[in-house]
Amino acid sequence: YLLPGHGERFIVTSHLLRGGNKISVARAELHNDRGHHLATATANYLVG
């Protein structure tokens, strides 16, 4: 969480930072319709 979420629309983009055989790491960013960066999330997933 970086800023309060103001706006009519929100855009989430996500990226796979590392896709391994056992662990994957992903990142997501939330922006409002004015392009302000509101939040970032990073997650680790156990796969396989």
C-alpha positions in Angstrom: 0.0 0.0 0.0 1.4 3.3 -1.1 -1.5 5.7 -1.6 -5.3 5.6 -1.0 -7.2 4.3 -4.0 -9.0 7.3 -5.7 -10.4 7.1 -9.2 -13.1 5.4 -11.3 -10.9 2.6 -12.7 -8.0 0.6 -11.4 -5.4 -1.3 -13.4 -3.4 -4.2 -12.1 -0.3 -5.5 -14.0 1.5 -8.6 -12.9 4.8 -10.1 -13.8 6.4 -13.4 -13.2 9.9 -12.6 -11.8 11.1 -16.2 -11.5 9.5 -19.4 -12.5 11.4 -22.3 -11.1 10.8 -26.0 -10.6 9.9 -25.5 -6.9 9.4 -21.8 -6.2 8.0 -19.0 -8.4 8.0 -15.3 -7.5 5.5 -12.9 -8.9 4.9 -9.1 -8.6 1.8 -7.1 -9.1 1.3 -3.3 -9.2 -2.0 -1.4 -8.8 -2.5 2.0 -10.6 -5.5 4.2 -10.8 -6.9 5.8 -14.0 -4.6 8.8 -13.6 -1.5 6.6 -13.6 -0.7 7.0 -9.9 1.0 3.9 -8.4 -1.1 2.9 -5.4 0.2 -0.5 -4.3 2.7 -3.2 -5.0 2.5 -6.9 -4.0 5.2 -9.6 -4.2 4.4 -13.2 -3.7 6.3 -16.5 -3.4 4.6 -19.7 -4.6 5.5 -23.2 -3.9 5.0 -25.2 -7.2 5.6 -28.7 -8.3 
